[in-house]
Structure formats: structure tokens, C-alpha cells
Amino acid sequence: MSMTPALEVSSHTPRQPAVSPQPGRRRRILFVKLGSFSHTNERVLEQLNAHFPEHEIVTFDVKDYIKRKFGLTALNALIEVMTYGPSVLSNASARHAFFFLTPFMFRHLSAMIVKRFAPEASSFQFVLQTQGLFQAALPGRPFIIYTDHTIASHREYLRSDPRLFRSKALLSLERALYLTADRIVVSAAHVEQTLIRAYACDPKRVATILIGANVEAAASSNELERYAAGRILFVGIDWERKGGPTLLAAFDQVAANFPTATLTIAGCSPALSHPRVRATGLLPRAEVAELFVNASIFCLPSVVEPSAVASVEAMAFKLPVVATTVGGFPGMVNAGETGILVPPCDPAALAGALADLLANPERARAMGQAGYQRGQDLFTWDAVGARLRTEIARLPLDQAGTV
């Protein structure tokens, strides 16, 4: 099988002259995504429709495209193993993540997008893609990226996966992608700083617009009894990356001093032995919302955490957040006001933070209420959508359509 010719990721192309749409036709936006992105892509699409009502949104999901390309999938799986080693086959999470981190897949998807949409480029007022796993730029069209992480962001963590840095070709493609974009909007401030420091992006082209909760918030009590019940909640799919083993070790210490404290683990099914710890596995979002409503404390001691959206969701349910000082957490959680942040991989520090709130339900309630108010001010999708529109409005959009 021959490989698709590589797309040369280059600097800005000259703007095409403004082309007036045909009578009766609206200007269009091209939105390119890869799957659900933890339900974020669905919310971004909702905000595009809400904040650009005068436009037609054309959505292209590269994951749907890949599903129909069995030969491409097989070839890229082989390249994945050759690039990153057989260890990527150890679990489904690693297989999926590294599958989209090959230079071959990046180039193929980028070239395919250009081939598919370049002939109608002048009908789009701008292109928006989420994440940095391909390049959806079209000739002469303003190009915006919304992402929650970069490969270089992993260097910020105490424990980063060295496999991520093996492909110099991919690192070069990703760097060129961000240097090509007219605007990069991100979900957390640490990503903005990484783009400026590690990728040499112009600070004027990068902005933090935050992220919203992807679980529908339900009415939540702020009665003291709720916080005194001692129900700790963890929500995460990637048990190791989210710090699950550290939490179990911390709970062993906590449980000895708080005989009514419980821990519920949602999203995964690790091996458990403590009688007051239960795991639910994957749940529908409505059932996850019920867990948030009934919890007393939310705890997510992640080792790697891009945007910390789970803490945003916890705040929407008036929960105090106990998390780590990594990634997006410091920008989402006001330490000492809406939650407590501890170093990653430190069971003793985590146990101390949990014990503090379990022993002081009034403090837990105050943090939960402060977090709820902070979330209402900053972390709703409507607010994120408004910031997105503001950032796009800074671009020199042609006069065929208006923002």
C-alpha cells in the first residue's frame, strides 16, 4: 500500500480575496474534530451554533473517516508499534492515544482534509479544529485551534511518558501546526504558557478561554449534613494517570480515623480490597451526575491533568475539590478557597487534605459554595463560547460574512 503524500505544514498562506456568497446562502464555518474529546466537541459545536447563528456549521469528524479505512488503520497500527514500541499495546488507552501520534497519521489526515475541503475553501469564513493531532488549515482561510494540551506540556509533570518524545517528526509537525494557526485558544493557562515558551508562539495569538462542565449540573444541597456524611468521590477513566493508586493509599490512612468515610470510584474498575471503597465502572453521564449530587468531597489526585474539567464539574455540584498541583488544577481550583491542592504521588499529603475536610464539614461546605460561584462566573460553556467568539472576532475576517 502506498502512503498518502505528506502535507507540508508551512507558514501562513496569502488570504484569498473576499468572495460574496450566492444569494440565499449563508457563510459557513468548518469545524474539524476527532471523536468526542470527553464530550467537549459536542459542547463546542453547541457554542458555535449559539454564537454564530448567521453561519452554517459544517462538521467533519476525522475519527468517522478513519473507521471506514481498514487498510489505513492496519498500516498506522504497525507504524505506531514501530515508532513507540510494543508497550503501546499493553492497554486500550495507550493503543488509542499513540495511534493518533504517528507522523503518518498526522500527515494523512491533514492532506485528506485539504483534498476534501480546499475546493470550497472560499465558502468558509474560518476553520476551527480541536486538539493538535492534524492540521485542518485551508488556503486563505483564518485558522483557529482549541486544545487542552500539547506534547511539550508533558514535560511539566513529575512523571511524564518518555515514549511521547520519541518521534522527532511528529514533534516537528506539531510545532509547525501551532506556528501556522492564526489563533490558538486553550482550556487552561498552563497550556498557553507552554505554547509561548516551548513552541515560540506569539503571545498575541494565544488566549485562555477555559472550559465548561460536560456533566449536566443538577440541583445540589449545601446543607451541612451533606458534607458531614464523608462520601468521597473520584471520577476518571485512566486510573493510573488520575492518581488512583495514591488515592487508595491515602484512603487507607483516612479510613482508620473516620469510620464512616466512604470512597466511590466512577469511570473505571480497579482491583479493590477495602470494604468502604466501591467502583462503578463506566456510567452514563446522568448517573455520574447523581454521584456528584450525593458526594461530600471530590478528589482527583492526578499525575497528569490537561484541563482539569472534572474539577469544574465538581464545582458545579457545590463540592470542595481535593486535587494536585499539576496541569490545569491550579488555574481551576483556588487553593484554600474552593479546594485543597497537594503534590502528586504523595499519599500522606492527600490523606491530610481529605482528613481536614472530613473533620471540618463547615469548611467543606464553604469551599463547595465558593467553587460553585467561581464556576458560575468562569466555567460555563456559554461563557466559554462568548470568549471563543471574542477571540475569533480579533481576526481579519473578510466582509462576505460578519462576526
URPE-V747396 format. One record per backbone hydrogen bond with DSSP energy under -0.5 kcal/mol. NH is the residue of the N-H (numbers start at 1). CO is the residue of the C=O. Records with the same first field share a line. If there is no record, write none. Layout:
NH->CO + CO
This chain:
8->6
9->7
10->8
16->140
20->18
25->22
28->123
29->56
30->126
31->29 + 58
32->30 + 128
33->60
40->37
41->36
43->39
44->40
45->41
46->42
47->43
48->44
49->45
50->46
51->47
52->48
55->52
56->27
57->55
58->29 + 56
59->57
60->31
62->33 + 60
65->61
66->62
67->63
68->64 + 65
69->66
70->68
73->69
74->70
75->71
76->72
77->73
78->74
79->75
80->76
81->77
82->78
83->79
84->80
85->81
88->85
89->86
90->87
95->91
96->92
97->93
98->94
99->95
100->96 + 97
101->98
102->99
106->102
107->103
108->104
109->105
110->106
111->107
112->108
113->109
114->110
115->111
116->112
117->113
118->114
120->117
121->118
123->120
124->121
125->28
126->28
127->142
128->30
129->144
130->32
131->146
141->138
142->125
144->127
145->183
146->129
147->185
154->151
155->152
156->153
157->154
160->158
162->160
164->161
165->162
166->163
168->166
171->167
172->168
173->169
174->170
175->171
176->172
177->173
178->174
179->175
180->176
181->177
182->143
183->143
184->205
185->145
186->207
187->147
191->188
192->188
193->189
194->190
195->191
196->192
197->193
198->194
199->194 + 195
201->195
205->202
206->203
207->184
209->186 + 207
210->186
213->379
226->223
227->223
228->224
229->225 + 226
230->227
232->230 + 262
233->297
234->264
236->266
239->237
242->238
243->240
244->239
247->243
248->244
249->245
250->246
251->247
252->248
253->249
254->250
255->251
256->252
257->253 + 254
258->254
261->258
262->230
263->276
264->232
265->278
266->234 + 264
267->281
277->274
278->263
280->265
281->265 + 268
287->284
288->284
289->285
290->286
291->287
292->288
293->289
294->290
295->291 + 292
296->231
297->231
298->320
299->233
300->322
302->300
303->241
304->241
311->308
312->308
313->309
314->310
315->311
316->312
317->313 + 314
318->315
319->314
320->296
321->338
322->298
323->321 + 340
324->300
325->342
328->305
329->326
331->328
332->328 + 329
333->329
334->332
335->333
336->339
337->334
338->334
339->334
340->321
342->323
346->343
350->346
351->347
352->348
353->349
354->350
355->351
356->352
357->353
358->354
359->355
360->356
363->360
364->360
365->361
366->362
367->363
368->364
369->365
370->366
371->367
372->368
373->369
374->370
375->371
376->372
377->373
378->374
379->375
384->380
385->381
386->382
387->383
388->384
389->385
390->386
391->387
392->388
393->389
394->390 + 391
395->392
397->395
401->398
